[in-house]
Amino acid sequence: MYLLYTIIIPVIAAGLCAVFFLLGRGRIATYIAVSGPTLSLILFSVSWYMKVGEFASKNSIAFTYGLDTVALLIAYVVLVVGTIVTWYSLGYMKEVRPTYYPLLLIIISATMGTVLSYNLAAFYLFFEISTLAATFLVAYRKGRALEAATKFIALNSIGSSLALLGLILLFINSGTLDITALGSLSRNSAYIISLLLFVGIGTKIGVVPLHAWVPDSYSEAPTPVSSFLASTVKSATAFMLIRLIFAVNPTLDLVLFFIAVTAVITVGVGALMAYTQKDLKKLLAYSSIEQAGIIVFAIGIGSSAAVTAGIFHIINNMLMKTLIFLCAGAIIMATKERHIDSLSDLARKMPVVAAGFIIGAFALSGIPPLNGFLSEYMILQASFQKGGYYPILGIVMLIFTLPMFAAYVKVFQKVFFRVDQNQAEKGGEIGYLTTYIIIPIIILSILCILLGVYPTLVLDQINKISLAFLR
Amino acid sequence: MDQIVLFGILMVAFTSLIVILNDKFSALSFLGLNLTIVALLYTESDLISASIKAVLGFLPPAIIIVATRRIEPARPAFGKIAASIGIAATIALSYATAYAIRSVFPEDRLLQSYLIVILFGLSILIIGSQTTIFKLLFGVLVLENIGTLLLSWSYNSALLTLIEEVFVVLIAVTFAVIALLDFKEYGTIDEKNLTRLRG
């Protein structure tokens, strides 16, 4: 029941927020919007700490209600990031339209619901809600954003429909909607269902060649929305892909190999395209494709070690990607500029944001001692343990990530450390950044460092569950 | 068996017409497809799914017809002859694919399985040959209808059918709103003119 409250509270806040906006009480509506996920986060934290309701005795691999510690952990990170993004929106979104906060809160709830679903129907319900709500948030700024939203809904609807067909076939073959009771299917059925699920859910993760919506949507949506979609929605969806693929049949070598190859191509396309970008948000959008590839590669390896590493990277990705997007948002907000060549000397002018961006970029590039290093290293190690063609794929993936690191170095050099005399003479004025912008960046930076130096905080629990996934 | 063949021919015919006709008439054709599915579900005694489909199935075409009244219709991507050849080739290819993978079909649902593979092929043709956002929506809706047909093979599927049909309506509403906004912004919903961003 407590868990249900944590999902419902943001929905209630969304409703109240919409009502107050319609009554012309925008300020009250905004405070209701931020209090929704905050209250939910407090309830989640207290319930888990005190081990009440569904939060009790979840430290085992027993799937009571289909819930496990990892699902709770990921839902918790979703809520943390959702709360941070909502508070950040207070500083970032001036003059919001009535739809902004209600839709954002609905996506936060739907993403939590997706992660905590143990039922195929519930999963599809939350999966679709988040897609439809995200469409209107991508279209929020109108103009070019409308075209981005058109691409978003077009490709994601096709993906959702294919995923639905996979879910229905899964239901017909197993006779149950309970994800934890699906059992192994016949090899032929498992092949068809796995491919439908991979293509369908993979579209929402942004796997190549179904990624065309990603760069446009993430670069045209308001930055808090981009950050939540690129980090949290994508990662939570990848987590469900892990659950479903391994629920179908964990020994489908051909399907897993196909997934691994697709993942490596995704990493390559994302990283190479990112390197060619001049637009800061588009560069980050392509980097999210690269990160999706890394997570999916872990699924493709399919061993217990790879699943552990993949889930750890999902958690890390939520934090790293949100951090770097929020830093980009702060830069765009302060300078009113997003073209990399037009930005300069920001390490001196915006030291906190610059530090946050560099931490995020290093973490995403897998530089120690940040959190991204360990999970990416673990994925690579798992590919070597698996043997066969997987070590080669791992090395190719590693090589493919180099353009991404080069793209980040280009941003450091041009945006943060280059002194442009022309701009210096013009004054290069920087807008004021409120604490709503700065504090989320500091919190996320600390979390990226903390999980890098103290990974056992989450790894022990993930390890237990990933063994259970593969049984 | 005869009934299934008859319903199957009707479904394939209505789906094929979506490829050829413009948005408004495609909506009517889609309504025909939905009514055929309702009739099939009734004959198979899946009364709950049939009722859900009967109640909610007319909404997506109605939404599209209302939206197309405010939007200048885009012309179909291909001429009637090219589209007809495409349809015939798709049906033949889908049939051949179904024949090749027939071993995975349930023995008591052989005809239905062939029908589903052909409808799947046609939905991909609709999506692949689209010029407007609505044609793409029709492709998605045909995929969702395949889901409804598959669900009728199973017991206790009413919940999933209901959720699916509700989302079909919501997806149609979302597409209609985006199409209206696109038309207001760009003066067209023709995909060829919506290429400023290029991913």
Interface residues (C-beta under 8 A of the other chain):
Chain A: L120 A121 Y124 L125 E128 L132 T135 F136 A139 K142 G143 R144 L146 E147 A148 A149 T150 K151 I153 A154 S157 I158 S160 S161 L162 L164 L165 L167 I168 L169 F171 I172 G175 L177 N188 S189 I192 H211 A212 W213 V214 P215 D216 E220
Chain B: S103 V104 I127 I133 L136 L137 G139 V140 L143 E144 I146 G147 L150 L151 W153 S154 S157 L159 L160 I163 E164 F167 L170 I171 T174 F175 V177 I178 L181 D182 E185 Y186 L194 R196 L197 G199
